[in-house]
């Protein structure tokens, strides 16, 4: 009997036939280096192929160098930065464990939500947004407890643009025999993340910011003390997929390796290339590039009358938070920048929603020409919305700052 073929249905017309080019200057993702995208085009390989195991080993070693650790266990979780956050909380905390959380921004509050769902005894310490968390507040709270399992903090609060000093918070955690967990989503690869020097126990990050890769992985580092704490749990973590002990068994923390899940091979290849680029540039040089371009951006913004929210001494190089002028609406300006100039910047979150813009200079997006392009676009755009600026003032001020060092 002859089988009749069914004609294929016509495909609907694509509304976006090709991804438009963008200069990504928001809170993430950042632009990806062409060589990182090229790495993702390599042939597919099996998740237990011995050659892929070698690639995973290389990624672990590269992550140790970027986290600046000799002893910590490293891996890349399949998921964005929030997966790294949840993996740490769900693996290190058991129901009833006391966790003291330093809260000074939107993503600090996300930690509270996750830990509460786990059933931990969550002690949130809320401080002002836009300022570093005061260590004396943590010190006073820790003295009220006899058995704190963990203290959490965020190194670079993406919602506020604050760079939080870590050593004193870590020291206080250790004085009370608590694990110290730190969010480095926006800082790893753009600011010094000194895991060993801070005496941290768990740090997590994301690939799409200063590491200049697409979103999809969360690099993490875990101390031997924290790993032992996971192995000594009275019951398994509530999340099987984000169980750091099981993930570590797959990533080679123990031998033989044990299959856990189908790894996102192409993303791991991208991360390997992104890490190699960061280390080839040199971490200190990379940190200075981010800082130099951020200083130029701040100078340009202030020259056109826009106020940076965070004091200079606590300001992140990766995220500059600037107040929206009175009478100017948030979203229309961002849409004009996107549609008219192909430039993306971010809006505010939480209590800063509608009040600020967040400009990201991270990884491949931290370039002098992008700073100047944004300032030029703002000089054109803001007068369209009733906010007059002196033509060329922002670009000129930034150019002067950029000329103070041969960094771009």
Secondary structure, 3 states (H helix, E strand, C coil): CCCCCCCCCCCCCCCCCCCCCCEECCCCCCCCCHHHHHHCCCCCCCCCCHHHHHHHHHHHHHHHHHHCCCCCEEEEEECCHHHHHHHHHHHHCCCCCEEEEEECCHHHHHHHHHHHHHCCEEEEEECCCCCCCCHHHHHHHHCCCCCCCEEEEECEECCCCEECCCHHHHHHHHHCCCEEEEECCCCECCECCCHHHHCCCEEECCCCCCCCCCCCEEEEEECHHHHHHHHCCCCCCCCCCCCHHHHHHHHCCCCCCCCCCCCCHHHHHHHHHHHHHHHHHCHHHHHHHHHHHHHHHHHHHHHCCCCECCCHHHECCCEEEEECCCCCCHHHHHHHHHHHHCEECEECCHHHCCCEEEEECCHHHCCHHHHHHHHHHHHHHHHHHCCCCCCCHHHHHHHHHHCCCCCC
